Amino acid sequence: MTTILHIDSSARSGISGKDPHGSHSRRLSERFIRRFQALQPDCEVVYRDVGIHSPKPVSGAWIHAAFTPEAQREDWMREVLRESDELVDELIRADLIVAGVPMYNFSMPAQFKAYIDNIVRVGRTFGFDRNRAGEPYWPLLAEQGKRLVIVSSRGDYGYGAGGRIEARNHVEPAVRTAFAYLGITDTYAIAAEYDEFGDERLAQSLAHAEAEADRLAEQLAA
């Protein structure tokens, strides 16, 4: 049975096409999940809405606690890391991560960056040993068959590969880099553009992205 971790990070709570001012990334991530569930009815979906309920940003106390060996942690340290531990546990359980990550000012929403900062955990998702020969850092989630689908939306157009402003897109590259650091390198991306135009080009882009979400769900559910 496939366990899916479905994450949404849009500040918009609704879904475009259903709710006024709804989110396109939520629309597309939901579309992917629905199609996958139709093909694998027994899959388990764990939902995490970091757009509405953002993880706490990393603090000095968090860093102190995270870099203290488990056996030496005090109660306050375990409390500081409680939310991070929940997020890491969800990620470790998941076979497939579907992340709705809209573009905000060329990069990911602050809420999703807070999520990433909470799951990049020494001793849990990556290893570190300053005395290790060669590379002192190594991924702890590698070779587990985990896959990542990044679902995005953009106000402008031309952010994709070969596009007119591809170099300004710091969403997919940054998300891929963070997850690859943990060992999750099998990644896919879907995106809609033209949100700020709101015309037929947006409608066409959304239709294309929905078709791509269906196709990718069918591919990964096979």
Residue pairs with C-beta under 8 A, 6 or more apart in sequence:
1 40
1 42
1 43
1 44
2 36
2 40
2 43
2 44
2 95
2 96
2 221
3 43
3 44
3 46
3 93
3 94
3 95
3 96
4 33
4 36
4 43
4 44
4 45
4 46
4 94
4 95
4 96
4 97
4 98
5 46
5 48
5 90
5 91
5 93
5 94
5 96
5 97
5 98
6 29
6 33
6 45
6 46
6 47
6 48
6 98
7 29
7 47
7 48
7 49
7 50
7 97
7 98
7 99
7 100
7 112
7 115
8 23
8 25
8 26
8 29
8 47
8 48
8 49
8 50
8 51
8 100
9 25
9 50
9 51
9 99
9 100
9 101
9 102
9 108
9 109
9 111
9 112
9 115
10 23
10 25
10 26
10 51
10 100
10 102
10 109
10 153
11 51
11 52
11 109
11 111
12 21
12 22
12 23
12 26
12 51
13 19
13 23
13 51
13 52
14 20
14 21
14 22
14 23
14 26
15 22
15 23
15 26
15 27
15 30
16 22
16 23
16 24
16 26
16 27
16 206
17 27
17 206
18 27
23 51
23 100
23 102
23 153
24 102
24 153
24 192
24 195
24 206
24 209
25 100
25 101
25 102
25 151
25 152
25 153
26 100
27 206
27 210
28 100
28 151
28 153
28 190
28 192
28 206
28 209
28 210
28 213
29 98
29 99
29 100
29 151
31 210
31 213
31 214
32 98
32 149
32 151
32 190
32 213
32 214
32 216
32 217
33 45
33 98
33 217
35 213
35 214
35 217
35 218
35 221
36 43
36 96
36 217
36 220
36 221
37 43
37 45
39 217
39 218
39 221
39 222
40 221
46 90
46 93
46 94
48 87
48 90
48 115
50 111
50 112
50 114
50 115
51 100
51 109
51 111
51 112
54 110
54 111
54 114
54 115
55 83
55 84
55 87
55 111
55 114
55 115
55 117
55 118
56 62
56 83
56 114
56 118
57 114
57 117
58 114
58 117
58 118
59 80
61 76
61 77
61 80
62 80
62 81
62 84
64 77
65 73
65 76
65 77
65 78
65 80
65 81
66 81
66 84
66 121
66 122
67 122
68 77
69 123
70 123
73 81
83 118
84 118
84 119
84 121
85 124
87 115
87 118
87 119
88 118
88 119
88 121
88 124
88 125
91 97
91 119
91 125
91 141
91 182
92 124
92 125
92 141
94 146
95 145
95 146
95 147
96 146
96 147
96 148
96 149
96 220
97 146
97 147
97 148
97 149
97 179
97 184
98 149
98 151
99 112
99 148
99 149
99 150
99 151
99 175
100 151
100 152
101 108
101 109
101 112
101 150
101 151
101 152
101 171
101 175
102 109
102 152
102 153
102 154
102 171
103 152
103 153
103 154
103 155
103 159
103 169
103 171
104 110
106 168
106 169
106 170
106 171
107 113
107 170
107 171
107 174
108 116
108 170
108 171
108 174
108 175
112 175
116 175
116 178
119 125
119 182
120 126
120 178
120 181
120 182
122 128
124 140
125 139
125 140
125 141
125 182
125 183
126 137
126 138
126 139
126 140
126 181
126 182
126 183
127 137
127 138
127 139
127 140
128 136
128 137
129 136
130 136
132 138
137 181
139 180
139 181
139 182
139 183
140 182
140 183
141 182
141 183
141 184
142 182
142 183
142 184
142 185
143 183
144 183
145 186
146 183
146 184
146 186
147 184
147 186
147 187
147 188
147 220
148 175
148 176
148 179
148 184
148 186
148 187
148 188
149 187
149 188
149 189
149 190
149 216
149 220
150 171
150 172
150 175
150 176
150 187
150 188
150 189
150 190
151 189
151 190
151 191
151 213
152 171
152 172
152 189
152 190
152 191
152 192
153 191
153 192
153 193
153 195
154 169
154 171
154 191
154 192
154 193
154 194
154 195
155 193
155 194
155 195
155 196
156 165
156 193
156 194
156 196
157 163
157 164
157 193
157 194
157 197
157 201
157 205
158 164
158 165
158 166
158 193
159 165
159 166
159 168
159 169
159 171
159 191
159 193
160 166
160 169
160 191
160 193
163 169
172 189
172 191
176 187
179 185
179 187
180 187
188 216
188 220
190 209
190 212
190 213
190 216
191 209
192 202
192 205
192 206
192 208
192 209
193 201
193 202
193 205
194 201
194 202
194 205
195 202
